Amino acid sequence: MKPQKIKALFLDIGGVLLTNGWDRNSRQKAAKHFHLEMEEVNERHHLTFDTFESGKLSLDEYLHRIVFYEKRRFTMEDFKTFMFNESKPIPGVLDFFKKLKKQYHLKVIAVSNEGRELNNYRINKFKLDDLFDAFVSSCFVHIRKPDIDIYNLACDVSNTRPEQALCIDDRLMFIQVARSIGISGLYFQGLESAKKELNKILK
């Protein structure tokens, strides 16, 4: 059977286009900067972060649970500014995918796990809507990777069959889940290696 032509890219944001929005390294930096107990922050984070990323908890509510459950010497706005400033573009990646989209006439859909306020900040700050046709973000659709339904929804939104889509993510398990329903997968380990793989897949 002839392989299907790829018509849509399902791109992760954190770890592919930008640094992660709020990962362990960022929490560690925040704990040091604000003189917090890292172990306590992490424990509270893991107990509630899924709810935040699923869009069922605001950023203020999330921060009340992990940091502001007791009086602090800094404000919530101070902490949120620190969080937002942790987001940085990965050099060259955004421009590369914009050119790729135009060259191959691709639909490009964001499939990412992010809380609403961080997600909106990153979309606006880095002009991600110049690249993406739609955002299937966990905070919008109330489903998180690796739930298969988020990939099915991305197919529906892009009007693309699974075999016509390529998922690009820096988490191998998420790639494997996408592949389980017939979506091609590219495990992102840097721009140069991705360019080589995409040249093979799209040509």
Secondary structure as GFF3:
##gff-version 3
##sequence-region A 1 203
A	DSSP	beta_strand	8	11	.	.	.	ID=ss1
A	DSSP	alpha_helix	24	34	.	.	.	ID=ss2
A	DSSP	alpha_helix	38	53	.	.	.	ID=ss3
A	DSSP	alpha_helix	59	66	.	.	.	ID=ss4
A	DSSP	alpha_helix	76	85	.	.	.	ID=ss5
A	DSSP	alpha_helix	93	104	.	.	.	ID=ss6
A	DSSP	beta_strand	107	112	.	.	.	ID=ss7
A	DSSP	alpha_helix	116	125	.	.	.	ID=ss8
A	DSSP	three_ten_helix	128	130	.	.	.	ID=ss9
A	DSSP	beta_strand	134	137	.	.	.	ID=ss10
A	DSSP	alpha_helix	138	141	.	.	.	ID=ss11
A	DSSP	alpha_helix	148	158	.	.	.	ID=ss12
A	DSSP	three_ten_helix	162	164	.	.	.	ID=ss13
A	DSSP	beta_strand	165	169	.	.	.	ID=ss14
A	DSSP	alpha_helix	172	179	.	.	.	ID=ss15
A	DSSP	beta_strand	184	187	.	.	.	ID=ss16
A	DSSP	alpha_helix	191	202	.	.	.	ID=ss17
###
